Amino acid sequence: MNDIAAYTSLSINIAALCYIGYHGYRKTIAWLRSRDKPVITALMFPDGGYQCRHWTAGNCVIKDCQLLHRITNKTRLKEVIESAEDSIDVCMFVLTCAVLLDALIAVHKRGVKVRIVCDNMKISGSNDNILHSGIKIRVDNSPETMHHKFIIIDKAIILTGSFNWTASGAAYNRENVLISNEPHVAAAYRNEFEKLWEMFEQSTELVYETVESGKDLRNRFAFRKRG
């Protein structure tokens, strides 16, 4: 009986990989939602570089362009984020990748409920737009490290693994993102996110401050402990 169950599970996951290869990740997420059986698939990094935005737009004319002229797993991850219909909960140690943060802002603007829990005080990196977006963000300022790296899409699809949201990590680090619609796994991650969301409710506040940068002064957003 165990052999039959294992074979069935393997067949389902092979079907998932074939579906992804043919249809792309947006349609795959919709397919995952429709499945009665749990499905698990994965994205593996590194991408080996950065995808050429001109190639993506279909107009790269640079001879011997050193950027990637193919779809990367960072782009596939962006498509998964953009597939959200109702909600996205992001629990991530570091978030600095502008491509993925912009995808969150885009889904937020079309009415998807987005929440972020993180540990890194410099959540925005080079993308302060996330802090202007109206997305709710809570930061762990406790002595412990909030080292989780997971996403919950529409309370049903889980993405988890070693990957922090950094552009260099996607391009050059050996990382993984597991994608699953397993109900009891989704429930465990939902419970953990809600626990952290409540825990960090009063821990931080967003402030706009002026700091020294060499001989100059510059303004930035930062998170500080309340009280």
C-alpha positions as CSV (number, residue, x, y, z in Angstrom):
1,M,0.0,0.0,0.0
2,N,2.9,2.4,0.8
3,D,4.4,1.7,-2.6
4,I,1.1,2.6,-4.3
5,A,0.9,5.8,-2.3
6,A,4.5,6.7,-3.1
7,Y,4.0,6.0,-6.8
8,T,0.8,8.1,-6.8
9,S,2.6,11.0,-5.1
10,L,5.5,10.8,-7.5
11,S,3.1,10.7,-10.5
12,I,1.3,13.9,-9.2
13,N,4.6,15.7,-8.7
14,I,5.9,14.8,-12.1
15,A,2.6,16.0,-13.5
16,A,3.2,19.3,-11.6
17,L,6.6,19.8,-13.2
18,C,5.3,19.0,-16.7
19,Y,2.5,21.5,-16.2
20,I,4.9,24.2,-15.0
21,G,7.1,23.6,-18.0
22,Y,4.2,24.0,-20.4
23,H,2.0,26.6,-18.9
24,G,4.3,28.8,-16.7
25,Y,3.9,29.6,-13.0
26,R,0.8,31.8,-13.0
27,K,-1.4,29.1,-14.5
28,T,0.4,26.5,-12.3
29,I,-0.7,28.2,-9.1
30,A,-4.3,28.3,-10.3
31,W,-3.9,24.6,-11.1
32,L,-2.5,23.9,-7.6
33,R,-5.6,25.5,-6.1
34,S,-7.9,23.2,-8.1
35,R,-6.2,20.0,-7.1
36,D,-7.8,17.6,-4.6
37,K,-4.4,15.9,-4.1
38,P,-1.4,17.7,-2.5
39,V,1.3,18.8,-4.9
40,I,4.9,19.7,-4.2
41,T,7.3,21.4,-6.6
42,A,10.4,23.6,-6.3
43,L,12.5,26.4,-7.7
44,M,16.3,26.0,-7.5
45,F,18.9,28.8,-7.6
46,P,21.2,30.3,-8.6
47,D,20.0,31.7,-11.8
48,G,23.6,32.3,-12.9
49,G,23.1,36.0,-13.4
50,Y,20.5,38.7,-14.0
51,Q,17.8,38.5,-16.6
52,C,18.1,41.2,-19.4
53,R,15.0,43.5,-19.1
54,H,15.4,44.5,-22.7
55,W,15.3,40.9,-23.8
56,T,12.2,40.4,-21.6
57,A,10.6,43.3,-23.5
58,G,11.7,41.8,-26.8
59,N,14.0,44.6,-27.8
60,C,17.6,43.8,-26.7
61,V,19.9,45.1,-29.4
62,I,23.2,44.8,-27.4
63,K,25.8,42.7,-29.2
64,D,27.2,40.0,-26.9
65,C,24.8,41.1,-24.0
66,Q,26.2,39.7,-20.8
67,L,22.8,39.5,-19.1
68,L,20.6,36.4,-19.3
69,H,18.3,36.0,-22.3
70,R,16.0,33.4,-20.7
71,I,13.4,33.2,-18.0
72,T,14.9,33.0,-14.6
73,N,13.6,31.4,-11.4
74,K,13.5,34.9,-9.9
75,T,11.0,35.8,-12.7
76,R,9.0,32.6,-12.0
77,L,8.9,33.5,-8.3
78,K,7.6,37.0,-9.3
79,E,4.9,35.3,-11.3
80,V,3.8,33.2,-8.3
81,I,3.5,36.4,-6.2
82,E,1.5,38.1,-9.0
83,S,-0.9,35.1,-9.1
84,A,-2.3,36.0,-5.6
85,E,-6.1,36.7,-5.6
86,D,-6.9,37.4,-2.0
87,S,-3.9,37.6,0.3
88,I,-0.1,37.2,0.6
89,D,1.6,36.9,4.0
90,V,5.4,37.2,3.7
91,C,7.7,36.1,6.5
92,M,11.3,36.8,5.4
93,F,14.6,37.4,7.2
94,V,15.9,39.8,4.5
95,L,13.9,41.6,1.8
96,T,15.9,43.8,-0.6
97,C,15.1,42.5,-4.1
98,A,13.4,45.3,-5.9
99,V,11.8,43.0,-8.5
100,L,10.0,40.9,-5.8
101,L,9.1,43.9,-3.7
102,D,7.6,45.7,-6.7
103,A,5.5,42.6,-7.4
104,L,4.1,42.8,-3.8
105,I,3.3,46.5,-4.3
106,A,1.5,45.7,-7.6
107,V,-0.7,43.0,-6.1
108,H,-1.4,45.3,-3.1
109,K,-2.6,48.0,-5.5
110,R,-5.1,45.7,-7.1
111,G,-6.7,44.9,-3.7
112,V,-4.8,41.8,-2.5
113,K,-4.2,42.0,1.3
114,V,-0.4,42.0,1.8
115,R,1.4,41.6,5.2
116,I,5.1,41.4,5.9
117,V,7.0,40.1,8.9
118,C,10.8,40.5,8.8
119,D,13.9,40.8,11.0
120,N,16.1,43.0,8.8
121,M,16.0,46.7,9.8
122,K,16.8,47.7,6.3
123,I,13.8,46.0,4.7
124,S,13.7,48.3,1.7
125,G,17.3,48.3,0.6
126,S,17.2,50.4,-2.6
127,N,13.4,50.2,-2.8
128,D,11.8,52.7,-0.4
129,N,8.6,52.3,-2.4
130,I,7.6,49.4,-0.2
131,L,7.5,51.7,2.8
132,H,5.3,54.3,1.0
133,S,3.0,51.6,-0.4
134,G,0.6,51.2,2.5
135,I,1.5,47.5,3.0
136,K,1.5,46.5,6.6
137,I,5.0,45.6,7.9
138,R,6.0,44.3,11.3
139,V,9.6,43.8,12.3
140,D,11.1,41.6,15.0
141,N,13.3,43.8,17.2
142,S,13.7,41.1,19.9
143,P,17.1,39.7,20.9
144,E,16.2,36.5,18.9
145,T,16.5,36.3,15.2
146,M,13.4,36.0,13.0
147,H,15.1,33.7,10.5
148,H,12.0,32.3,8.7
149,K,11.8,32.4,4.9
150,F,8.2,31.6,3.8
151,I,5.3,33.0,1.9
152,I,1.6,32.1,2.1
153,I,-0.6,32.8,-0.9
154,D,-4.3,32.9,-0.5
155,K,-4.0,31.0,2.7
156,A,-3.4,27.8,0.7
157,I,-0.1,27.9,-1.3
158,I,3.1,27.7,0.7
159,L,6.6,28.8,-0.6
160,T,9.4,28.0,1.8
161,G,13.1,27.2,1.7
162,S,16.5,28.8,2.1
163,F,16.1,31.8,-0.2
164,N,16.1,35.3,1.2
165,W,14.7,38.0,-1.1
166,T,18.0,39.4,-2.4
167,A,18.9,40.0,-6.1
168,S,22.4,38.7,-5.6
169,G,21.1,35.6,-3.8
170,A,18.8,34.7,-6.7
171,A,21.7,35.3,-9.2
172,Y,24.6,33.6,-7.5
173,N,23.6,31.7,-4.3
174,R,22.7,28.0,-4.1
175,E,19.2,28.3,-2.7
176,N,15.8,26.6,-3.0
177,V,12.1,27.5,-2.8
178,L,9.6,24.6,-2.2
179,I,6.0,25.2,-3.3
180,S,3.2,23.2,-1.9
181,N,-0.6,23.1,-1.5
182,E,-0.6,20.5,1.3
183,P,-3.4,21.5,3.6
184,H,-1.8,20.6,6.9
185,V,1.5,22.2,5.9
186,A,-0.4,25.4,5.0
187,A,-2.2,25.4,8.3
188,A,1.1,25.1,10.2
189,Y,2.5,28.1,8.4
190,R,-0.6,30.2,8.8
191,N,-0.5,29.5,12.5
192,E,3.1,30.6,12.7
193,F,2.6,33.7,10.8
194,E,-0.4,34.8,12.9
195,K,1.6,34.1,16.1
196,L,4.4,36.3,14.9
197,W,2.1,39.0,13.6
198,E,0.5,39.4,17.0
199,M,3.8,39.1,18.8
200,F,5.4,42.0,16.8
201,E,2.3,44.2,16.9
202,Q,3.8,46.7,19.4
203,S,7.5,46.0,18.9
204,T,8.4,48.6,16.2
205,E,7.4,51.8,14.6
206,L,8.4,53.3,11.2
207,V,10.3,56.6,11.5
208,Y,11.9,59.0,8.9
209,E,15.3,60.1,10.0
210,T,18.4,62.0,8.9
211,V,21.7,60.3,9.1
212,E,25.3,61.1,8.2
213,S,26.7,59.6,5.1
214,G,30.4,60.5,4.8
215,K,30.4,64.3,4.9
216,D,26.8,64.5,3.8
217,L,23.4,64.1,5.4
218,R,20.7,61.9,3.9
219,N,17.2,60.9,4.8
220,R,15.9,57.4,5.2
221,F,13.2,55.3,6.6
222,A,14.0,53.0,9.6
223,F,12.3,50.8,12.1
224,R,12.9,51.5,15.8
225,K,11.7,49.9,19.0
226,R,8.6,51.5,20.5
227,G,8.8,53.2,23.9
